Amino acid sequence: MALQAGIVGLPNVGKSTLFNAVSNSAKAQASNYRFCTIEPNVGLVNVPDPRLNKLEELVKPNRTVPTQIEIVDIAGLVRGASKGEGLGNKFLANIREVDAIIQVIRCFEDENILREEGPINPVSDKEIIETELQLKDLESVDKKIQRTEKMAKTDTKAKAELDVLLQCKAHLEKGKNIITLGLSKDDKVAIADLFLLTDKHILYVANVDEASMHTGNKYSDALIEAVKNEGNEVIIMTNAIEAQIAEFENPEDKQMFMEEYKMTEPALDRLIHSTYKLLNLATYFTAGVQEVRAWTIGHGWKAPQAASVIHTDFEKGFIKAEVISYDDFVKYGSEAACRENGRLRIEGKEYIVQDGDVMHFRFNV
């Protein structure tokens, strides 16, 4: 289950610095932890998970495969992008394809770094991007309304679609994002083909100066206050420091550098974990001598659906799942020991997979 997150922001906010930090961090990892450039501005990076490292230590497999996240560095957005300003339409086309948006907002002063929008104002920056996305969505919704109105006179399905589209239009015209409209799963069918930009979860990155990396500052405080009712998280980090941390190939040098800045972990790790949380994702593991691997699923998935991320045949021919909780696996040290101590369970089709489960599937095609 590939997760794709797009890094967006106004020009000169530290967006590309963050992307470079992510990509360097992946390249600096051990051989199992790789970074792959798909295009000049797209990369696959591994999701850090200490549980996977512990399973590797216990099982000693031939290889270890973490789950991954695809990061897209989308061209800087400018005011008027919805009307084609800057890279406008290209930016908005790229963002349609991502599952979540990581919005980088400048929360530092530096007279050497150009800023077109005047004095530092994170709330205004957030609103500029939000407005451009809303305007583009409004354009998409209006076009579909025009196509649907005629059919709605004789087709009940089209009429139901039109009702949803009109709700979306009214919501956007109030300056609100579609994700806050609370559409039901059935209602969302009416807009599924539009890939609306404001129907995506957002994680805000407050890019602060070095002195504010642990405490935040007045700019990041203003941003946190502005988004407190959205249900979205703000990560405070110093992108330039993260880029430096990511350059270290020697783990000991990296640790010393972080200790110098009183850091317990790179903020990049928090960023990736927060993106997972935002999208309501979970991880289960398969652990054998050939391979220890992490798999991404949605919270609440049942065993056959979770099996499908390995191969669709696993879901079609699902018989049952052998399940060990992560804590039990670590406590007893091996699958065999868990089995001997009655900690391996056999679960059926209705079992809801828990985050951290160590699983093997039995299937028949």
C-alpha positions, 0 to 999 in steps of 0.5 A, spaced: 500 500 500 504 505 497 502 512 501 504 518 497 505 525 500 506 531 496 510 537 499 507 544 498 508 551 500 510 558 497 517 559 494 523 560 499 519 557 505 524 551 505 520 546 501 526 543 497 530 543 503 525 538 507 525 534 500 533 534 500 533 532 507 528 526 506 532 523 500 539 524 504 536 521 510 534 515 506 541 514 502 545 515 509 541 508 511 544 501 511 543 497 505 537 495 506 534 502 507 534 505 500 532 511 497 529 511 490 529 517 485 523 516 481 523 522 477 527 529 479 522 531 484 519 524 487 522 519 491 521 513 495 523 513 502 523 508 508 518 509 514 523 508 520 520 503 525 524 500 531 519 494 531 522 492 525 529 493 527 527 489 533 524 483 529 530 483 525 535 482 531 531 476 533 530 473 527 536 474 523 533 474 516 536 474 509 533 481 508 529 486 512 524 490 508 521 496 511 514 499 508 515 506 504 512 512 503 513 516 496 514 523 497 513 528 492 516 535 491 511 539 488 513 546 485 512 552 489 505 555 489 504 562 488 498 567 488 494 566 482 496 558 481 488 556 480 488 561 474 495 558 471 500 563 475 507 560 476 507 553 474 499 553 476 496 548 473 502 543 473 502 544 481 495 543 481 495 537 477 501 534 481 497 535 488 491 531 485 495 525 485 497 525 492 494 522 499 496 527 503 499 534 503 505 536 507 504 544 507 511 547 509 510 554 512 516 559 513 516 561 521 523 564 521 526 571 519 532 571 514 533 578 510 537 574 505 532 569 503 527 573 498 519 573 500 514 576 495 509 576 500 512 581 505 513 580 512 513 573 515 506 571 516 504 564 517 497 564 517 496 568 511 501 564 507 496 558 509 490 562 507 493 563 500 495 556 499 488 554 501 484 559 497 488 557 491 486 550 492 479 552 493 478 556 487 481 550 483 476 545 486 470 550 485 472 550 478 472 543 477 465 542 481 462 548 477 464 544 470 461 537 473 454 541 475 454 544 468 454 537 465 450 534 471 444 539 471 441 536 464 441 529 466 438 530 473 432 532 470 430 525 468 435 521 472 435 520 479 442 518 480 444 524 476 439 528 481 443 525 487 450 527 484 447 534 483 445 535 490 452 533 493 455 537 488 451 543 490 453 542 497 460 542 495 459 548 491 456 552 497 461 550 502 467 552 497 464 559 496 464 560 504 472 559 503 471 552 507 475 545 505 471 539 502 474 535 507 470 539 513 464 538 509 463 531 512 460 527 506 458 520 507 462 514 503 456 514 498 456 522 497 463 521 496 462 517 489 459 523 486 466 527 487 470 521 486 472 523 479 474 530 481 480 528 485 478 534 489 484 538 492 481 540 499 479 533 500 486 531 503 489 531 509 494 536 511 500 536 515 503 543 517 511 543 517 513 550 521 520 551 519 523 555 524 530 558 526 535 554 529 534 558 536 526 556 536 527 548 534 525 546 541 520 551 543 517 554 537 516 562 536 511 567 535 510 565 528 509 557 529 504 559 535 500 563 530 500 557 526 498 552 531 492 557 533 490 558 526 489 550 525 487 548 532 480 546 530 482 543 523 484 536 526 490 537 523 497 537 526 503 542 526 510 539 526 515 544 528 522 543 525 528 546 522 529 544 515 536 546 515 538 542 521 534 536 518 538 536 512 545 536 516 543 530 520 541 527 514 548 527 511 551 523 516 552 516 514 556 514 520 550 513 525 555 515 531 557 521 528 549 522 527 548 521 534 553 526 536 550 531 532 543 530 534 546 530 542 549 537 540 542 540 538 539 536 544 535 532 539 532 525 541 530 523 534 530 527 527 524 531 526 523 527 519 521 521 523 516 525 527 514 527 520 513 520 517 509 517 523 505 523 523 503 522 516 501 515 517 497 517 523 493 523 519 491 517 514 489 512 519 494 507 517 497 501 521 503 496 520 503 489 521 509 484 520 511 478 516 517 475 519 521 469 517 528 466 515 528 469 508 525 476 510 522 480 515 518 485 512 513 491 514 506 492 511 502 498 511 494 497 512 488 501 514 486 501 521 480 497 522 482 492 516 480 485 516 485 479 515 483 477 508 484 485 506 490 485 510 493 479 506 491 482 499 497 487 500 502 482 499 498 479 493 491 479 491 491 471 491 492 471 499 485 475 499 481 471 494 484 464 497 484 466 504 483 460 509 486 463 516 491 467 519 497 465 524 497 471 529 502 473 534 502 480 537 509 484 537 510 484 544 509 477 545 514 475 539 519 480 543 518 477 550 519 470 547 524 471 542 521 467 536 515 464 533 517 457 535 517 459 542 510 463 542 507 457 539 510 453 545 507 458 550 500 458 546 501 465 544 500 464 537 493 465 535 489 462 529 484 467 526 479 467 521 476 472 516 473 477 521 479 478 525 481 485 525 488 486 524 492 490 530 498 495 529 504 491 530 501 484 529 506 479 526 502 474 521 502 468 516 497 467 512 494 460 509 490 461 503 488 456 497 487 459 490 
